[in-house]
């Protein structure tokens, strides 16, 4: 299961030169490479992703797990 906490942790690595790692985590390898080679689109994309991560995680969980999982 993909978690927002881990996605944000990987997103934070972008501020240390590892931009795009969070996009690989949520199953977006093409944009992950774009972020990696352009420095998170000159950090503008990196900032925008701070707001998009919850939706990317939800979409990835739906795609990989067949829908949202509620663990009891």
PDB file as gemmi writes it, atoms N, CA and C in Angstrom:
CRYST1    1.000    1.000    1.000  90.00  90.00  90.00 P 1                      
ATOM      1  N   UNK A   1       0.846  -1.180   0.000  1.00  0.00           N  
ATOM      2  CA  UNK A   1       0.000   0.000   0.000  1.00  0.00           C  
ATOM      3  C   UNK A   1       0.889   1.240   0.000  1.00  0.00           C  
ATOM      4  N   UNK A   2       0.565   2.139  -0.845  1.00  0.00           N  
ATOM      5  CA  UNK A   2       1.314   3.389  -0.955  1.00  0.00           C  
ATOM      6  C   UNK A   2       0.741   4.369   0.064  1.00  0.00           C  
ATOM      7  N   UNK A   3       1.629   4.986   0.841  1.00  0.00           N  
ATOM      8  CA  UNK A   3       1.173   5.885   1.900  1.00  0.00           C  
ATOM      9  C   UNK A   3       1.593   7.323   1.612  1.00  0.00           C  
ATOM     10  N   UNK A   4       0.760   8.284   2.001  1.00  0.00           N  
ATOM     11  CA  UNK A   4       1.121   9.691   1.799  1.00  0.00           C  
ATOM     12  C   UNK A   4       2.369  10.086   2.581  1.00  0.00           C  
ATOM     13  N   UNK A   5       2.544   9.519   3.762  1.00  0.00           N  
ATOM     14  CA  UNK A   5       3.721   9.862   4.572  1.00  0.00           C  
ATOM     15  C   UNK A   5       5.017   9.524   3.866  1.00  0.00           C  
ATOM     16  N   UNK A   6       5.090   8.353   3.289  1.00  0.00           N  
ATOM     17  CA  UNK A   6       6.294   7.955   2.564  1.00  0.00           C  
ATOM     18  C   UNK A   6       6.461   8.803   1.310  1.00  0.00           C  
ATOM     19  N   UNK A   7       5.365   9.127   0.636  1.00  0.00           N  
ATOM     20  CA  UNK A   7       5.448   9.973  -0.560  1.00  0.00           C  
ATOM     21  C   UNK A   7       5.990  11.352  -0.198  1.00  0.00           C  
ATOM     22  N   UNK A   8       5.532  11.911   0.932  1.00  0.00           N  
ATOM     23  CA  UNK A   8       6.044  13.216   1.358  1.00  0.00           C  
ATOM     24  C   UNK A   8       7.505  13.133   1.790  1.00  0.00           C  
ATOM     25  N   UNK A   9       7.902  12.035   2.390  1.00  0.00           N  
ATOM     26  CA  UNK A   9       9.300  11.863   2.764  1.00  0.00           C  
ATOM     27  C   UNK A   9      10.181  11.836   1.514  1.00  0.00           C  
ATOM     28  N   UNK A  10       9.760  11.092   0.509  1.00  0.00           N  
ATOM     29  CA  UNK A  10      10.502  11.048  -0.745  1.00  0.00           C  
ATOM     30  C   UNK A  10      10.459  12.390  -1.459  1.00  0.00           C  
ATOM     31  N   UNK A  11       9.338  13.101  -1.354  1.00  0.00           N  
ATOM     32  CA  UNK A  11       9.219  14.443  -1.930  1.00  0.00           C  
ATOM     33  C   UNK A  11      10.235  15.379  -1.290  1.00  0.00           C  
ATOM     34  N   UNK A  12      10.408  15.258   0.020  1.00  0.00           N  
ATOM     35  CA  UNK A  12      11.346  16.123   0.744  1.00  0.00           C  
ATOM     36  C   UNK A  12      12.789  15.898   0.279  1.00  0.00           C  
ATOM     37  N   UNK A  13      13.099  14.709  -0.201  1.00  0.00           N  
ATOM     38  CA  UNK A  13      14.436  14.460  -0.722  1.00  0.00           C  
ATOM     39  C   UNK A  13      14.730  15.314  -1.949  1.00  0.00           C  
ATOM     40  N   UNK A  14      13.699  15.799  -2.599  1.00  0.00           N  
ATOM     41  CA  UNK A  14      13.872  16.681  -3.746  1.00  0.00           C  
ATOM     42  C   UNK A  14      14.592  17.966  -3.387  1.00  0.00           C  
ATOM     43  N   UNK A  15      14.464  18.397  -2.161  1.00  0.00           N  
ATOM     44  CA  UNK A  15      15.138  19.618  -1.724  1.00  0.00           C  
ATOM     45  C   UNK A  15      16.630  19.385  -1.511  1.00  0.00           C  
ATOM     46  N   UNK A  16      17.040  18.106  -1.572  1.00  0.00           N  
ATOM     47  CA  UNK A  16      18.453  17.761  -1.430  1.00  0.00           C  
ATOM     48  C   UNK A  16      19.016  17.209  -2.730  1.00  0.00           C  
ATOM     49  N   UNK A  17      18.317  17.433  -3.852  1.00  0.00           N  
ATOM     50  CA  UNK A  17      18.810  17.060  -5.157  1.00  0.00           C  
ATOM     51  C   UNK A  17      18.233  15.794  -5.755  1.00  0.00           C  
ATOM     52  N   UNK A  18      17.316  15.123  -5.055  1.00  0.00           N  
ATOM     53  CA  UNK A  18      16.732  13.885  -5.556  1.00  0.00           C  
ATOM     54  C   UNK A  18      15.283  14.115  -5.994  1.00  0.00           C  
ATOM     55  N   UNK A  19      15.075  15.071  -6.858  1.00  0.00           N  
ATOM     56  CA  UNK A  19      13.730  15.420  -7.319  1.00  0.00           C  
ATOM     57  C   UNK A  19      13.119  14.269  -8.111  1.00  0.00           C  
ATOM     58  N   UNK A  20      11.836  14.041  -7.901  1.00  0.00           N  
ATOM     59  CA  UNK A  20      11.090  13.068  -8.688  1.00  0.00           C  
ATOM     60  C   UNK A  20      11.001  11.683  -8.096  1.00  0.00           C  
ATOM     61  N   UNK A  21      11.707  11.416  -7.013  1.00  0.00           N  
ATOM     62  CA  UNK A  21      11.682  10.082  -6.422  1.00  0.00           C  
ATOM     63  C   UNK A  21      10.263   9.732  -5.970  1.00  0.00           C  
ATOM     64  N   UNK A  22       9.523  10.702  -5.469  1.00  0.00           N  
ATOM     65  CA  UNK A  22       8.143  10.454  -5.029  1.00  0.00           C  
ATOM     66  C   UNK A  22       7.258  10.044  -6.198  1.00  0.00           C  
ATOM     67  N   UNK A  23       7.557  10.534  -7.395  1.00  0.00           N  
ATOM     68  CA  UNK A  23       6.759  10.171  -8.566  1.00  0.00           C  
ATOM     69  C   UNK A  23       7.005   8.732  -8.985  1.00  0.00           C  
ATOM     70  N   UNK A  24       8.220   8.239  -8.827  1.00  0.00           N  
ATOM     71  CA  UNK A  24       8.480   6.819  -9.068  1.00  0.00           C  
ATOM     72  C   UNK A  24       7.691   5.978  -8.068  1.00  0.00           C  
ATOM     73  N   UNK A  25       7.633   6.426  -6.827  1.00  0.00           N  
ATOM     74  CA  UNK A  25       6.929   5.700  -5.768  1.00  0.00           C  
ATOM     75  C   UNK A  25       5.442   5.545  -6.067  1.00  0.00           C  
ATOM     76  N   UNK A  26       4.829   6.576  -6.644  1.00  0.00           N  
ATOM     77  CA  UNK A  26       3.390   6.507  -6.933  1.00  0.00           C  
ATOM     78  C   UNK A  26       3.102   5.988  -8.338  1.00  0.00           C  
ATOM     79  N   UNK A  27       4.111   5.466  -9.019  1.00  0.00           N  
ATOM     80  CA  UNK A  27       3.895   4.814 -10.305  1.00  0.00           C  
ATOM     81  C   UNK A  27       3.872   5.738 -11.500  1.00  0.00           C  
ATOM     82  N   UNK A  28       4.598   6.839 -11.436  1.00  0.00           N  
ATOM     83  CA  UNK A  28       4.675   7.773 -12.561  1.00  0.00           C  
ATOM     84  C   UNK A  28       6.141   7.912 -12.991  1.00  0.00           C  
ATOM     85  N   UNK A  29       6.685   6.854 -13.624  1.00  0.00           N  
ATOM     86  CA  UNK A  29       8.115   6.882 -13.933  1.00  0.00           C  
ATOM     87  C   UNK A  29       8.529   7.909 -14.987  1.00  0.00           C  
ATOM     88  N   UNK A  30       7.672   8.197 -15.955  1.00  0.00           N  
ATOM     89  CA  UNK A  30       8.062   9.170 -16.991  1.00  0.00           C  
ATOM     90  C   UNK A  30       8.201  10.576 -16.420  1.00  0.00           C  
ATOM     91  N   UNK A  31       7.223  10.989 -15.635  1.00  0.00           N  
ATOM     92  CA  UNK A  31       7.350  12.313 -15.022  1.00  0.00           C  
ATOM     93  C   UNK A  31       8.405  12.292 -13.918  1.00  0.00           C  
ATOM     94  N   UNK A  32       8.641  11.130 -13.327  1.00  0.00           N  
ATOM     95  CA  UNK A  32       9.725  11.010 -12.348  1.00  0.00           C  
ATOM     96  C   UNK A  32      11.070  11.305 -12.989  1.00  0.00           C  
ATOM     97  N   UNK A  33      11.280  10.768 -14.196  1.00  0.00           N  
ATOM     98  CA  UNK A  33      12.522  11.054 -14.918  1.00  0.00           C  
ATOM     99  C   UNK A  33      12.605  12.530 -15.300  1.00  0.00           C  
ATOM    100  N   UNK A  34      11.480  13.095 -15.734  1.00  0.00           N  
ATOM    101  CA  UNK A  34      11.453  14.516 -16.084  1.00  0.00           C  
ATOM    102  C   UNK A  34      11.834  15.371 -14.878  1.00  0.00           C  
ATOM    103  N   UNK A  35      11.259  15.062 -13.725  1.00  0.00           N  
ATOM    104  CA  UNK A  35      11.565  15.812 -12.504  1.00  0.00           C  
ATOM    105  C   UNK A  35      13.041  15.632 -12.130  1.00  0.00           C  
ATOM    106  N   UNK A  36      13.539  14.416 -12.274  1.00  0.00           N  
ATOM    107  CA  UNK A  36      14.918  14.116 -11.906  1.00  0.00           C  
ATOM    108  C   UNK A  36      15.907  14.902 -12.766  1.00  0.00           C  
ATOM    109  N   UNK A  37      15.662  14.943 -14.075  1.00  0.00           N  
ATOM    110  CA  UNK A  37      16.604  15.601 -14.981  1.00  0.00           C  
ATOM    111  C   UNK A  37      16.448  17.118 -15.052  1.00  0.00           C  
ATOM    112  N   UNK A  38      15.315  17.654 -14.597  1.00  0.00           N  
ATOM    113  CA  UNK A  38      15.101  19.110 -14.666  1.00  0.00           C  
ATOM    114  C   UNK A  38      15.075  19.771 -13.295  1.00  0.00           C  
ATOM    115  N   UNK A  39      15.443  19.023 -12.269  1.00  0.00           N  
ATOM    116  CA  UNK A  39      15.420  19.596 -10.924  1.00  0.00           C  
ATOM    117  C   UNK A  39      14.013  19.924 -10.478  1.00  0.00           C  
ATOM    118  N   UNK A  40      13.096  19.010 -10.728  1.00  0.00           N  
ATOM    119  CA  UNK A  40      11.703  19.245 -10.328  1.00  0.00           C  
ATOM    120  C   UNK A  40      11.090  20.395 -11.102  1.00  0.00           C  
ATOM    121  N   UNK A  41      11.428  20.462 -12.401  1.00  0.00           N  
ATOM    122  CA  UNK A  41      10.989  21.571 -13.257  1.00  0.00           C  
ATOM    123  C   UNK A  41      11.384  22.897 -12.619  1.00  0.00           C  
ATOM    124  N   UNK A  42      12.671  22.993 -12.298  1.00  0.00           N  
ATOM    125  CA  UNK A  42      13.260  24.180 -11.651  1.00  0.00           C  
ATOM    126  C   UNK A  42      12.566  24.480 -10.318  1.00  0.00           C  
ATOM    127  N   UNK A  43      12.229  23.439  -9.599  1.00  0.00           N  
ATOM    128  CA  UNK A  43      11.585  23.453  -8.278  1.00  0.00           C  
ATOM    129  C   UNK A  43      10.134  23.926  -8.291  1.00  0.00           C  
ATOM    130  N   UNK A  44       9.643  24.436  -9.395  1.00  0.00           N  
ATOM    131  CA  UNK A  44       8.234  24.843  -9.458  1.00  0.00           C  
ATOM    132  C   UNK A  44       7.337  23.607  -9.376  1.00  0.00           C  
ATOM    133  N   UNK A  45       7.662  22.586 -10.141  1.00  0.00           N  
ATOM    134  CA  UNK A  45       6.899  21.339 -10.102  1.00  0.00           C  
ATOM    135  C   UNK A  45       6.985  20.666  -8.751  1.00  0.00           C  
ATOM    136  N   UNK A  46       8.130  20.806  -8.108  1.00  0.00           N  
ATOM    137  CA  UNK A  46       8.317  20.232  -6.782  1.00  0.00           C  
ATOM    138  C   UNK A  46       7.354  20.876  -5.776  1.00  0.00           C  
ATOM    139  N   UNK A  47       7.206  22.180  -5.864  1.00  0.00           N  
ATOM    140  CA  UNK A  47       6.294  22.895  -4.963  1.00  0.00           C  
ATOM    141  C   UNK A  47       4.845  22.522  -5.258  1.00  0.00           C  
ATOM    142  N   UNK A  48       4.489  22.454  -6.527  1.00  0.00           N  
ATOM    143  CA  UNK A  48       3.122  22.088  -6.911  1.00  0.00           C  
ATOM    144  C   UNK A  48       2.796  20.677  -6.428  1.00  0.00           C  
ATOM    145  N   UNK A  49       3.770  19.778  -6.507  1.00  0.00           N  
ATOM    146  CA  UNK A  49       3.541  18.398  -6.084  1.00  0.00           C  
ATOM    147  C   UNK A  49       3.206  18.279  -4.597  1.00  0.00           C  
ATOM    148  N   UNK A  50       3.614  19.241  -3.797  1.00  0.00           N  
ATOM    149  CA  UNK A  50       3.264  19.207  -2.373  1.00  0.00           C  
ATOM    150  C   UNK A  50       1.744  19.164  -2.190  1.00  0.00           C  
ATOM    151  N   UNK A  51       1.028  19.777  -3.112  1.00  0.00           N  
ATOM    152  CA  UNK A  51      -0.430  19.799  -3.044  1.00  0.00           C  
ATOM    153  C   UNK A  51      -1.066  18.633  -3.797  1.00  0.00           C  
ATOM    154  N   UNK A  52      -0.333  18.053  -4.748  1.00  0.00           N  
ATOM    155  CA  UNK A  52      -0.879  16.983  -5.571  1.00  0.00           C  
ATOM    156  C   UNK A  52      -0.624  15.585  -5.009  1.00  0.00           C  
ATOM    157  N   UNK A  53       0.261  15.452  -4.045  1.00  0.00           N  
ATOM    158  CA  UNK A  53       0.631  14.123  -3.538  1.00  0.00           C  
ATOM    159  C   UNK A  53      -0.561  13.332  -3.005  1.00  0.00           C  
ATOM    160  N   UNK A  54      -1.462  13.898  -2.218  1.00  0.00           N  
ATOM    161  CA  UNK A  54      -2.591  13.076  -1.748  1.00  0.00           C  
ATOM    162  C   UNK A  54      -3.400  12.452  -2.886  1.00  0.00           C  
ATOM    163  N   UNK A  55      -3.658  13.196  -3.936  1.00  0.00           N  
ATOM    164  CA  UNK A  55      -4.389  12.666  -5.077  1.00  0.00           C  
ATOM    165  C   UNK A  55      -3.598  11.616  -5.839  1.00  0.00           C  
ATOM    166  N   UNK A  56      -2.276  11.831  -5.967  1.00  0.00           N  
ATOM    167  CA  UNK A  56      -1.442  10.844  -6.648  1.00  0.00           C  
ATOM    168  C   UNK A  56      -1.402   9.527  -5.873  1.00  0.00           C  
ATOM    169  N   UNK A  57      -1.349   9.616  -4.550  1.00  0.00           N  
ATOM    170  CA  UNK A  57      -1.328   8.406  -3.713  1.00  0.00           C  
ATOM    171  C   UNK A  57      -2.650   7.663  -3.824  1.00  0.00           C  
ATOM    172  N   UNK A  58      -3.756   8.394  -3.779  1.00  0.00           N  
ATOM    173  CA  UNK A  58      -5.073   7.765  -3.897  1.00  0.00           C  
ATOM    174  C   UNK A  58      -5.223   7.088  -5.257  1.00  0.00           C  
ATOM    175  N   UNK A  59      -4.785   7.770  -6.303  1.00  0.00           N  
ATOM    176  CA  UNK A  59      -4.868   7.212  -7.653  1.00  0.00           C  
ATOM    177  C   UNK A  59      -3.991   5.962  -7.784  1.00  0.00           C  
ATOM    178  N   UNK A  60      -2.796   6.005  -7.216  1.00  0.00           N  
ATOM    179  CA  UNK A  60      -1.891   4.855  -7.292  1.00  0.00           C  
ATOM    180  C   UNK A  60      -2.452   3.672  -6.516  1.00  0.00           C  
ATOM    181  N   UNK A  61      -3.012   3.916  -5.345  1.00  0.00           N  
ATOM    182  CA  UNK A  61      -3.603   2.826  -4.575  1.00  0.00           C  
ATOM    183  C   UNK A  61      -4.785   2.211  -5.317  1.00  0.00           C  
ATOM    184  N   UNK A  62      -5.558   3.039  -5.961  1.00  0.00           N  
ATOM    185  CA  UNK A  62      -6.691   2.524  -6.731  1.00  0.00           C  
ATOM    186  C   UNK A  62      -6.205   1.686  -7.910  1.00  0.00           C  
ATOM    187  N   UNK A  63      -5.176   2.164  -8.577  1.00  0.00           N  
ATOM    188  CA  UNK A  63      -4.637   1.467  -9.750  1.00  0.00           C  
ATOM    189  C   UNK A  63      -3.944   0.164  -9.363  1.00  0.00           C  
ATOM    190  N   UNK A  64      -3.129   0.183  -8.318  1.00  0.00           N  
ATOM    191  CA  UNK A  64      -2.341  -0.993  -7.946  1.00  0.00           C  
ATOM    192  C   UNK A  64      -3.100  -1.989  -7.086  1.00  0.00           C  
ATOM    193  N   UNK A  65      -4.008  -1.497  -6.259  1.00  0.00           N  
ATOM    194  CA  UNK A  65      -4.700  -2.383  -5.323  1.00  0.00           C  
ATOM    195  C   UNK A  65      -6.162  -2.621  -5.695  1.00  0.00           C  
ATOM    196  N   UNK A  66      -6.631  -2.001  -6.732  1.00  0.00           N  
ATOM    197  CA  UNK A  66      -8.006  -2.209  -7.152  1.00  0.00           C  
ATOM    198  C   UNK A  66      -9.011  -1.426  -6.333  1.00  0.00           C  
ATOM    199  N   UNK A  67      -8.616  -0.349  -5.757  1.00  0.00           N  
ATOM    200  CA  UNK A  67      -9.520   0.481  -4.974  1.00  0.00           C  
ATOM    201  C   UNK A  67      -8.943   0.786  -3.612  1.00  0.00           C  
ATOM    202  N   UNK A  68      -9.547   1.708  -2.897  1.00  0.00           N  
ATOM    203  CA  UNK A  68      -9.044   2.065  -1.583  1.00  0.00           C  
ATOM    204  C   UNK A  68      -9.189   0.915  -0.592  1.00  0.00           C  
ATOM    205  N   UNK A  69      -8.207   0.736   0.232  1.00  0.00           N  
ATOM    206  CA  UNK A  69      -8.244  -0.322   1.249  1.00  0.00           C  
ATOM    207  C   UNK A  69      -8.423   0.334   2.621  1.00  0.00           C  
ATOM    208  N   UNK A  70      -9.306  -0.249   3.390  1.00  0.00           N  
ATOM    209  CA  UNK A  70      -9.527   0.225   4.750  1.00  0.00           C  
ATOM    210  C   UNK A  70      -9.122  -0.911   5.682  1.00  0.00           C  
ATOM    211  N   UNK A  71      -8.001  -0.710   6.340  1.00  0.00           N  
ATOM    212  CA  UNK A  71      -7.465  -1.751   7.215  1.00  0.00           C  
ATOM    213  C   UNK A  71      -8.075  -1.606   8.597  1.00  0.00           C  
ATOM    214  N   UNK A  72      -8.561  -2.682   9.126  1.00  0.00           N  
ATOM    215  CA  UNK A  72      -9.178  -2.672  10.461  1.00  0.00           C  
ATOM    216  C   UNK A  72      -8.221  -3.189  11.496  1.00  0.00           C  
TER     217      UNK A  72                                                      
END                                                                             
